[in-house]
Amino acid sequence: MTISPLPNLRSLPQNLPLEGAVRMELVEGIPIFRASSLVQTWIEALLAKQQDNPLSLEEEEELDCYEEVDDYLSFVNRIVRNA
């Protein structure tokens, strides 16, 4: 079995807490990594703000970083499930 190399992240979101950013839960005995409720709340706040007003450049970049982290966690979860 060939395991794909992990992609590199460009950066982490500016407001990403260093502790408690990711939670792990078991789904059918397999550990799955997800953003913590604190991080999800922050993302939802940015998305809600985006619907009412344009985000600042810094907020857009932060939202893009969160999307990249989410994609990364999804990739890791696929690797773990398929291992």
C-alpha positions in Angstrom: 0.0 0.0 0.0 1.3 3.4 -1.0 0.6 6.3 1.4 0.4 9.7 -0.1 2.7 12.4 1.4 1.0 14.9 3.5 0.5 18.3 1.8 2.2 21.3 3.2 0.1 24.1 4.7 1.0 27.7 3.7 0.2 29.1 7.1 -2.1 28.7 10.1 -5.0 31.0 10.7 -4.1 34.1 12.7 -6.6 33.4 15.5 -6.1 29.6 15.6 -5.5 28.6 19.2 -2.4 26.6 19.7 -4.2 24.3 22.1 -7.7 22.9 21.7 -8.0 23.7 18.0 -8.6 20.1 16.9 -10.7 17.4 18.5 -10.6 13.7 17.9 -13.6 11.4 17.9 -14.0 7.8 17.2 -16.2 6.8 14.2 -16.6 3.1 13.9 -13.4 2.6 15.8 -11.4 5.0 13.6 -10.1 8.3 15.0 -11.4 11.3 13.0 -9.9 14.8 13.4 -12.2 17.8 13.4 -12.0 21.5 14.2 -12.9 22.1 17.9 -16.2 23.9 18.7 -14.3 27.0 19.5 -12.7 27.1 16.0 -16.0 26.2 14.4 -17.7 29.1 16.2 -15.0 31.5 15.0 -15.4 30.3 11.4 -19.2 30.7 11.6 -18.7 34.2 12.9 -16.5 35.1 10.0 -19.0 33.6 7.5 -21.9 35.4 9.1 -20.0 38.7 8.9 -19.2 38.0 5.3 -22.9 37.7 4.5 -23.6 41.2 5.9 -20.4 43.1 5.0 -17.3 42.5 3.0 -14.5 41.0 5.1 -11.3 42.9 5.5 -8.3 41.5 3.6 -6.9 40.0 6.9 -10.3 38.3 7.6 -10.4 36.9 4.0 -6.9 35.5 4.4 -7.8 34.0 7.8 -10.9 32.4 6.4 -8.9 31.0 3.5 -6.4 29.6 6.0 -9.2 27.9 7.9 -10.4 26.4 4.7 -6.9 25.1 4.0 -6.7 23.6 7.5 -10.1 21.9 7.0 -8.9 20.4 3.7 -5.8 19.2 5.4 -7.8 17.5 8.2 -10.0 15.9 5.6 -7.0 14.6 3.8 -5.6 13.1 7.1 -8.9 11.6 7.8 -9.0 9.9 4.4 -5.5 8.5 4.9 -6.4 7.2 8.4 -9.7 5.6 7.1 -7.9 4.0 4.2 -4.9 2.7 6.1 
